[in-house]
Amino acid sequence: MAVLPPEASFEEFVAYTRGLRGDVGIAELQDLWLWRQKLLTVKINAGTGIQSLLPDDEKGLTNSERERKTFAEAKSQGRNIEKLPEKATF
């Protein structure tokens, strides 16, 4: 049996569930239906919003990889880069 589509009705869900698990009580079916509705609203944030703001050659890099890239570019241009201490006081 195929996977139940997200837009399936409660009646289709009941038929699908009973096809998989046999005779299931209506109270359990209602609980499963509510759980299914909650799961269908879950959204995953992969952080692609921030990544889309970066230049093309920096997309997909971690912060430390971007830092190393920036440091290497500055050194190749002849600039002398010194890191600040972790807790700099100004």
VOLOMI-682834 format. One record per atom (N, C-alpha, C): atom name; x, y, z. Coordinates in nm, 3 decimals, always signed. Layout:
N
+---------+---------+---------+---------+
: koldren :       X :       Y :       Z :
+---------+---------+---------+---------+
:      CA :       X :       Y :       Z :
...
+---------+---------+---------+---------+
***
This chain:
90
+---------+---------+---------+---------+
: koldren :       X :       Y :       Z :
+---------+---------+---------+---------+
:       N :  +0.084 :  -0.117 :  +0.000 :
:      CA :  +0.000 :  +0.000 :  +0.000 :
:       C :  +0.089 :  +0.124 :  +0.000 :
:       N :  +0.051 :  +0.223 :  -0.078 :
:      CA :  +0.129 :  +0.346 :  -0.091 :
:       C :  +0.115 :  +0.431 :  +0.035 :
:       N :  +0.201 :  +0.530 :  +0.046 :
:      CA :  +0.196 :  +0.622 :  +0.159 :
:       C :  +0.076 :  +0.714 :  +0.142 :
:       N :  +0.011 :  +0.744 :  +0.251 :
:      CA :  -0.107 :  +0.829 :  +0.250 :
:       C :  -0.067 :  +0.973 :  +0.220 :
:       N :  -0.130 :  +1.038 :  +0.120 :
:      CA :  -0.094 :  +1.175 :  +0.087 :
:       C :  -0.136 :  +1.273 :  +0.197 :
:       N :  -0.071 :  +1.387 :  +0.208 :
:      CA :  -0.102 :  +1.484 :  +0.314 :
:       C :  -0.246 :  +1.535 :  +0.310 :
:       N :  -0.305 :  +1.542 :  +0.193 :
:      CA :  -0.441 :  +1.598 :  +0.181 :
:       C :  -0.550 :  +1.492 :  +0.200 :
:       N :  -0.517 :  +1.373 :  +0.245 :
:      CA :  -0.614 :  +1.265 :  +0.264 :
:       C :  -0.716 :  +1.301 :  +0.371 :
:       N :  -0.837 :  +1.254 :  +0.354 :
:      CA :  -0.944 :  +1.278 :  +0.451 :
:       C :  -0.932 :  +1.180 :  +0.567 :
:       N :  -1.013 :  +1.205 :  +0.670 :
:      CA :  -1.012 :  +1.117 :  +0.787 :
:       C :  -1.057 :  +0.976 :  +0.748 :
:       N :  -1.156 :  +0.967 :  +0.659 :
:      CA :  -1.206 :  +0.836 :  +0.616 :
:       C :  -1.096 :  +0.758 :  +0.542 :
:       N :  -1.020 :  +0.826 :  +0.458 :
:      CA :  -0.909 :  +0.761 :  +0.389 :
:       C :  -0.802 :  +0.718 :  +0.489 :
:       N :  -0.778 :  +0.800 :  +0.589 :
:      CA :  -0.681 :  +0.768 :  +0.693 :
:       C :  -0.725 :  +0.643 :  +0.770 :
:       N :  -0.854 :  +0.635 :  +0.803 :
:      CA :  -0.906 :  +0.520 :  +0.875 :
:       C :  -0.887 :  +0.393 :  +0.792 :
:       N :  -0.922 :  +0.399 :  +0.664 :
:      CA :  -0.907 :  +0.283 :  +0.577 :
:       C :  -0.760 :  +0.243 :  +0.565 :
:       N :  -0.672 :  +0.340 :  +0.549 :
:      CA :  -0.529 :  +0.315 :  +0.538 :
:       C :  -0.474 :  +0.250 :  +0.665 :
:       N :  -0.510 :  +0.308 :  +0.781 :
:      CA :  -0.460 :  +0.258 :  +0.909 :
:       C :  -0.511 :  +0.117 :  +0.937 :
:       N :  -0.638 :  +0.095 :  +0.912 :
:      CA :  -0.694 :  -0.037 :  +0.935 :
:       C :  -0.636 :  -0.139 :  +0.837 :
:       N :  -0.597 :  -0.095 :  +0.720 :
:      CA :  -0.531 :  -0.184 :  +0.625 :
:       C :  -0.393 :  -0.227 :  +0.673 :
:       N :  -0.326 :  -0.138 :  +0.746 :
:      CA :  -0.193 :  -0.169 :  +0.798 :
:       C :  -0.197 :  -0.242 :  +0.931 :
:       N :  -0.285 :  -0.197 :  +1.021 :
:      CA :  -0.282 :  -0.246 :  +1.158 :
:       C :  -0.400 :  -0.333 :  +1.197 :
:       N :  -0.491 :  -0.355 :  +1.106 :
:      CA :  -0.607 :  -0.437 :  +1.139 :
:       C :  -0.713 :  -0.354 :  +1.209 :
:       N :  -0.794 :  -0.418 :  +1.292 :
:      CA :  -0.903 :  -0.351 :  +1.360 :
:       C :  -0.849 :  -0.261 :  +1.471 :
:       N :  -0.869 :  -0.131 :  +1.455 :
:      CA :  -0.823 :  -0.031 :  +1.551 :
:       C :  -0.945 :  +0.046 :  +1.599 :
:       N :  -0.951 :  +0.072 :  +1.729 :
:      CA :  -1.065 :  +0.145 :  +1.786 :
:       C :  -1.070 :  +0.289 :  +1.737 :
:       N :  -1.191 :  +0.346 :  +1.740 :
:      CA :  -1.212 :  +0.482 :  +1.690 :
:       C :  -1.138 :  +0.584 :  +1.775 :
:       N :  -1.129 :  +0.561 :  +1.907 :
:      CA :  -1.056 :  +0.655 :  +1.994 :
:       C :  -0.908 :  +0.661 :  +1.955 :
:       N :  -0.849 :  +0.547 :  +1.930 :
:      CA :  -0.708 :  +0.544 :  +1.890 :
:       C :  -0.690 :  +0.607 :  +1.752 :
:       N :  -0.785 :  +0.583 :  +1.663 :
:      CA :  -0.778 :  +0.643 :  +1.529 :
:       C :  -0.785 :  +0.795 :  +1.537 :
:       N :  -0.871 :  +0.846 :  +1.625 :
:      CA :  -0.880 :  +0.991 :  +1.640 :
:       C :  -0.751 :  +1.048 :  +1.697 :
:       N :  -0.691 :  +0.979 :  +1.793 :
:      CA :  -0.561 :  +1.023 :  +1.847 :
:       C :  -0.453 :  +1.020 :  +1.740 :
:       N :  -0.451 :  +0.914 :  +1.661 :
:      CA :  -0.352 :  +0.904 :  +1.553 :
:       C :  -0.374 :  +1.013 :  +1.448 :
:       N :  -0.500 :  +1.043 :  +1.420 :
:      CA :  -0.533 :  +1.147 :  +1.322 :
:       C :  -0.483 :  +1.283 :  +1.372 :
:       N :  -0.505 :  +1.315 :  +1.500 :
:      CA :  -0.457 :  +1.441 :  +1.556 :
:       C :  -0.304 :  +1.448 :  +1.552 :
:       N :  -0.239 :  +1.338 :  +1.584 :
:      CA :  -0.093 :  +1.332 :  +1.580 :
:       C :  -0.043 :  +1.354 :  +1.437 :
:       N :  -0.111 :  +1.293 :  +1.341 :
:      CA :  -0.075 :  +1.309 :  +1.200 :
:       C :  -0.089 :  +1.455 :  +1.157 :
:       N :  -0.197 :  +1.521 :  +1.199 :
:      CA :  -0.218 :  +1.661 :  +1.163 :
:       C :  -0.108 :  +1.750 :  +1.221 :
:       N :  -0.065 :  +1.721 :  +1.343 :
:      CA :  +0.044 :  +1.798 :  +1.404 :
:       C :  +0.174 :  +1.775 :  +1.327 :
:       N :  +0.202 :  +1.650 :  +1.292 :
:      CA :  +0.326 :  +1.619 :  +1.221 :
:       C :  +0.330 :  +1.683 :  +1.082 :
:       N :  +0.215 :  +1.696 :  +1.019 :
:      CA :  +0.212 :  +1.756 :  +0.886 :
:       C :  +0.241 :  +1.906 :  +0.888 :
:       N :  +0.230 :  +1.969 :  +1.005 :
:      CA :  +0.257 :  +2.112 :  +1.015 :
:       C :  +0.400 :  +2.143 :  +1.056 :
:       N :  +0.482 :  +2.041 :  +1.083 :
:      CA :  +0.620 :  +2.063 :  +1.125 :
:       C :  +0.700 :  +2.118 :  +1.008 :
:       N :  +0.773 :  +2.225 :  +1.032 :
:      CA :  +0.859 :  +2.285 :  +0.931 :
:       C :  +1.004 :  +2.271 :  +0.976 :
:       N :  +1.092 :  +2.242 :  +0.883 :
:      CA :  +1.235 :  +2.227 :  +0.912 :
:       C :  +1.307 :  +2.352 :  +0.863 :
:       N :  +1.383 :  +2.413 :  +0.952 :
:      CA :  +1.463 :  +2.529 :  +0.917 :
:       C :  +1.607 :  +2.482 :  +0.900 :
:       N :  +1.654 :  +2.482 :  +0.777 :
:      CA :  +1.789 :  +2.437 :  +0.748 :
:       C :  +1.889 :  +2.552 :  +0.744 :
:       N :  +1.845 :  +2.672 :  +0.778 :
:      CA :  +1.936 :  +2.786 :  +0.778 :
:       C :  +1.969 :  +2.838 :  +0.639 :
:       N :  +1.888 :  +2.804 :  +0.541 :
:      CA :  +1.918 :  +2.848 :  +0.405 :
:       C :  +1.891 :  +2.997 :  +0.385 :
:       N :  +1.815 :  +3.060 :  +0.475 :
:      CA :  +1.790 :  +3.204 :  +0.464 :
:       C :  +1.919 :  +3.283 :  +0.479 :
:       N :  +1.998 :  +3.251 :  +0.578 :
:      CA :  +2.126 :  +3.319 :  +0.600 :
:       C :  +2.223 :  +3.284 :  +0.488 :
:       N :  +2.227 :  +3.157 :  +0.449 :
:      CA :  +2.319 :  +3.114 :  +0.343 :
:       C :  +2.290 :  +3.187 :  +0.212 :
:       N :  +2.165 :  +3.221 :  +0.185 :
:      CA :  +2.132 :  +3.287 :  +0.059 :
:       C :  +2.188 :  +3.429 :  +0.051 :
:       N :  +2.221 :  +3.488 :  +0.165 :
:      CA :  +2.277 :  +3.623 :  +0.166 :
:       C :  +2.426 :  +3.627 :  +0.135 :
:       N :  +2.491 :  +3.512 :  +0.145 :
:      CA :  +2.636 :  +3.505 :  +0.124 :
:       C :  +2.670 :  +3.503 :  -0.024 :
:       N :  +2.793 :  +3.540 :  -0.058 :
:      CA :  +2.838 :  +3.527 :  -0.198 :
:       C :  +2.835 :  +3.380 :  -0.241 :
:       N :  +2.827 :  +3.357 :  -0.371 :
:      CA :  +2.814 :  +3.221 :  -0.423 :
:       C :  +2.928 :  +3.129 :  -0.379 :
:       N :  +3.051 :  +3.183 :  -0.372 :
:      CA :  +3.164 :  +3.097 :  -0.336 :
:       C :  +3.170 :  +3.067 :  -0.187 :
:       N :  +3.085 :  +3.131 :  -0.105 :
:      CA :  +3.084 :  +3.105 :  +0.039 :
:       C :  +2.961 :  +3.028 :  +0.084 :
:       N :  +2.869 :  +3.002 :  -0.006 :
:      CA :  +2.748 :  +2.927 :  +0.032 :
:       C :  +2.787 :  +2.784 :  +0.063 :
:       N :  +2.734 :  +2.731 :  +0.170 :
:      CA :  +2.762 :  +2.594 :  +0.210 :
:       C :  +2.885 :  +2.580 :  +0.299 :
:       N :  +2.955 :  +2.690 :  +0.325 :
:      CA :  +3.072 :  +2.683 :  +0.412 :
:       C :  +3.032 :  +2.709 :  +0.556 :
:       N :  +3.103 :  +2.648 :  +0.649 :
:      CA :  +3.080 :  +2.676 :  +0.790 :
:       C :  +3.146 :  +2.809 :  +0.824 :
:       N :  +3.118 :  +2.859 :  +0.945 :
:      CA :  +3.178 :  +2.986 :  +0.987 :
:       C :  +3.330 :  +2.978 :  +0.989 :
:       N :  +3.384 :  +2.868 :  +1.039 :
:      CA :  +3.530 :  +2.856 :  +1.046 :
:       C :  +3.591 :  +2.845 :  +0.905 :
:       N :  +3.522 :  +2.778 :  +0.814 :
:      CA :  +3.572 :  +2.769 :  +0.677 :
:       C :  +3.569 :  +2.907 :  +0.610 :
:       N :  +3.463 :  +2.986 :  +0.635 :
:      CA :  +3.458 :  +3.122 :  +0.579 :
:       C :  +3.567 :  +3.209 :  +0.639 :
:       N :  +3.596 :  +3.192 :  +0.769 :
:      CA :  +3.702 :  +3.269 :  +0.834 :
:       C :  +3.838 :  +3.235 :  +0.772 :
:       N :  +3.865 :  +3.105 :  +0.753 :
:      CA :  +3.993 :  +3.065 :  +0.691 :
:       C :  +4.004 :  +3.120 :  +0.549 :
:       N :  +3.894 :  +3.119 :  +0.475 :
:      CA :  +3.894 :  +3.169 :  +0.337 :
:       C :  +3.926 :  +3.319 :  +0.337 :
:       N :  +3.860 :  +3.395 :  +0.424 :
:      CA :  +3.884 :  +3.539 :  +0.432 :
:       C :  +4.028 :  +3.568 :  +0.473 :
:       N :  +4.079 :  +3.492 :  +0.569 :
:      CA :  +4.217 :  +3.508 :  +0.613 :
:       C :  +4.314 :  +3.480 :  +0.499 :
:       N :  +4.292 :  +3.372 :  +0.425 :
:      CA :  +4.380 :  +3.337 :  +0.313 :
:       C :  +4.375 :  +3.443 :  +0.203 :
:       N :  +4.257 :  +3.497 :  +0.176 :
:      CA :  +4.246 :  +3.602 :  +0.073 :
:       C :  +4.321 :  +3.727 :  +0.116 :
:       N :  +4.309 :  +3.764 :  +0.243 :
:      CA :  +4.378 :  +3.883 :  +0.292 :
:       C :  +4.529 :  +3.864 :  +0.287 :
:       N :  +4.579 :  +3.746 :  +0.326 :
:      CA :  +4.722 :  +3.719 :  +0.321 :
:       C :  +4.774 :  +3.722 :  +0.177 :
:       N :  +4.693 :  +3.669 :  +0.084 :
:      CA :  +4.737 :  +3.668 :  -0.056 :
:       C :  +4.743 :  +3.809 :  -0.114 :
:       N :  +4.669 :  +3.902 :  -0.057 :
:      CA :  +4.672 :  +4.042 :  -0.101 :
:       C :  +4.780 :  +4.122 :  -0.029 :
:       N :  +4.858 :  +4.056 :  +0.057 :
:      CA :  +4.969 :  +4.121 :  +0.125 :
:       C :  +4.933 :  +4.190 :  +0.255 :
:       N :  +4.811 :  +4.171 :  +0.303 :
:      CA :  +4.772 :  +4.234 :  +0.429 :
:       C :  +4.817 :  +4.148 :  +0.546 :
:       N :  +4.855 :  +4.212 :  +0.655 :
:      CA :  +4.895 :  +4.142 :  +0.776 :
:       C :  +4.776 :  +4.137 :  +0.870 :
:       N :  +4.726 :  +4.019 :  +0.897 :
:      CA :  +4.606 :  +4.002 :  +0.979 :
:       C :  +4.647 :  +3.949 :  +1.116 :
:       N :  +4.600 :  +4.017 :  +1.219 :
:      CA :  +4.622 :  +3.970 :  +1.356 :
:       C :  +4.486 :  +3.951 :  +1.420 :
:       N :  +4.467 :  +3.835 :  +1.482 :
:      CA :  +4.341 :  +3.809 :  +1.548 :
:       C :  +4.333 :  +3.886 :  +1.679 :
:       N :  +4.212 :  +3.930 :  +1.714 :
:      CA :  +4.189 :  +3.993 :  +1.843 :
:       C :  +4.178 :  +3.885 :  +1.949 :
:       N :  +4.210 :  +3.917 :  +2.072 :
:      CA :  +4.188 :  +3.819 :  +2.178 :
:       C :  +4.039 :  +3.785 :  +2.189 :
:       N :  +4.009 :  +3.671 :  +2.248 :
:      CA :  +3.870 :  +3.625 :  +2.259 :
:       C :  +3.781 :  +3.729 :  +2.326 :
:       N :  +3.826 :  +3.783 :  +2.439 :
:      CA :  +3.747 :  +3.883 :  +2.511 :
:       C :  +3.821 :  +4.015 :  +2.507 :
:       N :  +3.805 :  +4.085 :  +2.397 :
:      CA :  +3.872 :  +4.212 :  +2.381 :
:       C :  +3.796 :  +4.320 :  +2.457 :
:       N :  +3.869 :  +4.404 :  +2.528 :
:      CA :  +3.808 :  +4.518 :  +2.598 :
:       C :  +3.854 :  +4.645 :  +2.529 :
:       N :  +3.760 :  +4.730 :  +2.502 :
:      CA :  +3.792 :  +4.853 :  +2.431 :
:       C :  +3.769 :  +4.972 :  +2.519 :
+---------+---------+---------+---------+
***
